[in-house]
Amino acid sequence: MTPRAADRARYDRATAHLDAPLALVDLDAFDANADDLVRRAGGKPIRVASKSLRCRALLERVLARPGFAGVMSFTLDESLWLARAGFEDVLLAYPSADRASFAELAGDAKLARAVTVMVDDPAQLDLIDAARGGGREEVRVCLELDTSLRLLGGRIRVGARRSPLREPAELAELARSVARRPGFRLVGLMAYEGHVAGVGDAVAGRPVRSRAVRVMQAVARRELAGRRAAVVAAVRAVAPDLRFVNGGGTGSVQHTAAEAAVTEVAAGSGLYVPRLFDDYTSFSGRPAALFAQPVVRRPGVGVVTVLGGGYPASGAAGPDRLPVPYLPEGLRYDPMEGAGEVQTPLLGSAADDLLIGDKVWFRHAKAGELCERFDRLHLLEGDRVTGAVPTYRGEGRTFL
């Protein structure tokens, strides 16, 4: 029996009393992945990206482990919700235009102490001030640095389009704007190198592209390390009590943590290890989050149909955004139908061994987006499901 076949037998036995569709988190794998992230971080704290988990119970579980500290959130409403639930250090990773939540933040001392918001433009400070509604609490802010790699005089650009702030002087000027402005306090700097942390460099069947990605990432790491150090020095000259400098992601933890200018790294997807994180040379993790769909039809030889399954991930549309049929091994999508909204045909010789009601196990392309489809995660420990915890959706929260 192959290791994957053994996992399938374990998942099927543990969930025999549960009807699919269902989502499962293997806590043994989850904890092992957490340990590996801590090892790679080399002593620097890891801030957990909530968008990759979208489950309060699992956020609490990982934050209780040595090596993890703080949450990186994705909306202001979510940030306040987490702070009200007792999370004491929440960094909002994206600028917000949620005026009602800014008013709540500025009017509540507990929330203002716990939450840091992201800015990269003075207009965002104007929006916050206009939204205060009489609230006088000091709003903690973090500046974001553009990490993209620019080549050939800027004619080639590699990296996500995030902050407009790129050079040390630009970030220092915004830092001065914050320092001059009553009601704000600059506490952090963030730089997320998604083209390094979130792009696989060992894609099966694509050796030329994979080598090109490795070369690009090596160049990008060198360029960013020097520029990030210069930016941090420039910002600290304005705000010497800067509390943190955050960087990286699951795919770049050890590289980002090695930079002296960085005080903490971010990670989240590396706890679940969705399928887009199979294609890395820098680390390997254990798949910890899966979902099962039931077989409901057997249209013919070599074909079964499962209920639902059309759960594409965000990003540029393409086959790599689809969940992958994982167990039993040897199943693939019908190219004429793909992953369907209400049913999904699957092809392959493994289909002939499946019966009506059997489970097919899938891995989502990305991490937390799976939780937008399920209201609970069943927790597997060893060979038994020992409980279930609500996702954000299960708690009635859909932030995006």
WOLINRA-V127337 format. One record per backbone hydrogen bond with DSSP energy under -1.0 kcal/mol. CO is the residue of the C=O (numbers start at 1). NH is the residue of the N-H. E is the energy in kcal/mol with one decimal. If there is no record, write none. Layout:
co=CO nh=NH e=E
co=CO nh=NH e=E
This chain:
co=2 nh=6 e=-2.5
co=3 nh=7 e=-2.1
co=4 nh=8 e=-2.4
co=5 nh=9 e=-2.3
co=6 nh=10 e=-2.0
co=7 nh=11 e=-3.1
co=8 nh=12 e=-2.9
co=9 nh=13 e=-2.3
co=10 nh=14 e=-2.5
co=11 nh=15 e=-1.8
co=13 nh=16 e=-1.1
co=15 nh=18 e=-2.3
co=22 nh=292 e=-2.9
co=23 nh=378 e=-2.6
co=24 nh=290 e=-2.4
co=25 nh=380 e=-2.7
co=26 nh=30 e=-2.6
co=27 nh=31 e=-2.7
co=28 nh=32 e=-1.9
co=29 nh=33 e=-2.6
co=30 nh=34 e=-2.0
co=31 nh=35 e=-2.3
co=32 nh=36 e=-1.9
co=33 nh=37 e=-2.2
co=34 nh=38 e=-2.1
co=35 nh=39 e=-2.2
co=36 nh=40 e=-2.4
co=37 nh=41 e=-2.0
co=41 nh=44 e=-1.5
co=45 nh=265 e=-2.3
co=46 nh=69 e=-2.5
co=47 nh=267 e=-2.1
co=48 nh=72 e=-3.2
co=49 nh=52 e=-1.3
co=50 nh=53 e=-1.2
co=50 nh=54 e=-2.9
co=54 nh=392 e=-2.3
co=55 nh=59 e=-2.0
co=56 nh=60 e=-2.7
co=57 nh=61 e=-1.9
co=58 nh=62 e=-2.3
co=59 nh=63 e=-2.3
co=60 nh=64 e=-1.2
co=62 nh=65 e=-1.5
co=65 nh=68 e=-1.4
co=67 nh=46 e=-2.1
co=70 nh=48 e=-2.4
co=71 nh=91 e=-3.1
co=72 nh=50 e=-2.6
co=73 nh=93 e=-2.1
co=75 nh=79 e=-2.1
co=76 nh=80 e=-2.4
co=77 nh=81 e=-2.1
co=78 nh=82 e=-2.7
co=79 nh=83 e=-2.4
co=80 nh=84 e=-2.7
co=81 nh=85 e=-1.3
co=82 nh=87 e=-2.3
co=83 nh=86 e=-1.4
co=89 nh=71 e=-2.7
co=90 nh=116 e=-2.6
co=91 nh=73 e=-2.4
co=97 nh=99 e=-1.4
co=98 nh=102 e=-2.1
co=99 nh=103 e=-2.3
co=100 nh=104 e=-1.8
co=101 nh=105 e=-2.6
co=102 nh=106 e=-2.7
co=105 nh=108 e=-1.1
co=106 nh=137 e=-3.0
co=108 nh=112 e=-2.5
co=109 nh=113 e=-1.8
co=110 nh=114 e=-1.3
co=111 nh=115 e=-2.2
co=114 nh=90 e=-3.1
co=116 nh=92 e=-3.2
co=117 nh=142 e=-2.4
co=119 nh=144 e=-1.1
co=121 nh=124 e=-1.6
co=122 nh=126 e=-1.9
co=123 nh=127 e=-2.1
co=124 nh=128 e=-2.0
co=125 nh=129 e=-2.5
co=126 nh=130 e=-2.5
co=127 nh=131 e=-1.3
co=132 nh=135 e=-1.7
co=139 nh=185 e=-2.2
co=140 nh=117 e=-2.7
co=141 nh=187 e=-2.7
co=141 nh=188 e=-1.2
co=142 nh=119 e=-2.6
co=143 nh=190 e=-3.0
co=149 nh=158 e=-2.6
co=151 nh=156 e=-2.2
co=152 nh=155 e=-1.4
co=156 nh=151 e=-2.8
co=158 nh=149 e=-2.8
co=160 nh=162 e=-1.2
co=165 nh=146 e=-3.7
co=167 nh=171 e=-1.8
co=168 nh=172 e=-2.5
co=169 nh=173 e=-2.0
co=170 nh=174 e=-1.8
co=171 nh=175 e=-2.4
co=172 nh=176 e=-2.1
co=173 nh=177 e=-1.9
co=174 nh=178 e=-2.2
co=175 nh=179 e=-2.4
co=176 nh=180 e=-2.2
co=181 nh=184 e=-1.1
co=183 nh=139 e=-2.8
co=185 nh=141 e=-2.8
co=187 nh=243 e=-1.8
co=187 nh=244 e=-1.5
co=188 nh=143 e=-2.1
co=189 nh=246 e=-3.0
co=190 nh=145 e=-2.8
co=191 nh=248 e=-1.0
co=192 nh=194 e=-1.5
co=193 nh=196 e=-1.7
co=193 nh=197 e=-3.1
co=194 nh=198 e=-2.3
co=197 nh=251 e=-1.2
co=203 nh=206 e=-2.1
co=206 nh=210 e=-2.4
co=207 nh=211 e=-2.2
co=208 nh=212 e=-2.2
co=209 nh=213 e=-2.4
co=210 nh=214 e=-2.2
co=211 nh=215 e=-2.3
co=212 nh=216 e=-2.6
co=213 nh=217 e=-2.9
co=214 nh=218 e=-2.1
co=215 nh=219 e=-2.2
co=216 nh=220 e=-2.8
co=217 nh=221 e=-2.7
co=218 nh=222 e=-1.7
co=219 nh=223 e=-2.5
co=220 nh=224 e=-2.7
co=221 nh=225 e=-2.3
co=222 nh=226 e=-1.6
co=223 nh=227 e=-2.0
co=224 nh=228 e=-3.6
co=225 nh=229 e=-1.9
co=226 nh=230 e=-1.7
co=227 nh=231 e=-2.4
co=228 nh=232 e=-2.8
co=229 nh=233 e=-2.1
co=230 nh=234 e=-2.1
co=231 nh=235 e=-2.7
co=232 nh=236 e=-2.7
co=233 nh=237 e=-1.4
co=235 nh=239 e=-3.0
co=239 nh=242 e=-1.6
co=244 nh=189 e=-1.4
co=245 nh=263 e=-2.0
co=245 nh=264 e=-1.8
co=246 nh=191 e=-1.8
co=247 nh=266 e=-1.7
co=249 nh=252 e=-2.1
co=252 nh=256 e=-2.9
co=253 nh=257 e=-2.6
co=256 nh=259 e=-1.7
co=259 nh=262 e=-1.1
co=264 nh=247 e=-1.3
co=265 nh=47 e=-3.3
co=267 nh=49 e=-2.1
co=268 nh=271 e=-1.9
co=269 nh=273 e=-3.2
co=272 nh=288 e=-2.8
co=272 nh=289 e=-1.2
co=274 nh=277 e=-1.9
co=275 nh=278 e=-1.7
co=279 nh=202 e=-1.9
co=288 nh=26 e=-2.9
co=290 nh=24 e=-3.0
co=291 nh=362 e=-3.4
co=292 nh=22 e=-1.6
co=293 nh=360 e=-2.4
co=294 nh=307 e=-1.9
co=295 nh=357 e=-2.8
co=297 nh=305 e=-2.5
co=300 nh=303 e=-1.7
co=302 nh=348 e=-1.6
co=304 nh=346 e=-3.3
co=305 nh=296 e=-3.1
co=305 nh=297 e=-1.7
co=306 nh=344 e=-2.6
co=309 nh=311 e=-2.2
co=318 nh=321 e=-2.2
co=319 nh=322 e=-1.6
co=321 nh=313 e=-2.7
co=324 nh=363 e=-1.9
co=327 nh=361 e=-3.0
co=332 nh=347 e=-3.2
co=334 nh=337 e=-2.0
co=334 nh=338 e=-3.5
co=340 nh=310 e=-1.7
co=342 nh=308 e=-2.0
co=344 nh=306 e=-2.4
co=346 nh=304 e=-2.1
co=347 nh=332 e=-2.0
co=348 nh=351 e=-1.8
co=349 nh=352 e=-1.3
co=350 nh=353 e=-1.3
co=351 nh=354 e=-1.6
co=355 nh=358 e=-2.3
co=358 nh=295 e=-2.8
co=360 nh=293 e=-2.3
co=361 nh=326 e=-2.8
co=361 nh=327 e=-2.0
co=362 nh=291 e=-2.0
co=363 nh=324 e=-2.6
co=364 nh=275 e=-2.2
co=365 nh=276 e=-1.7
co=367 nh=370 e=-1.5
co=368 nh=371 e=-1.8
co=369 nh=372 e=-1.4
co=370 nh=373 e=-1.9
co=375 nh=391 e=-1.3
co=377 nh=389 e=-2.2
co=378 nh=25 e=-2.9
co=379 nh=386 e=-2.3
co=380 nh=27 e=-2.4
co=381 nh=384 e=-1.9
co=384 nh=381 e=-3.0
co=387 nh=379 e=-2.9
co=389 nh=377 e=-2.9
co=391 nh=395 e=-1.2
co=392 nh=397 e=-2.6
co=393 nh=396 e=-1.9
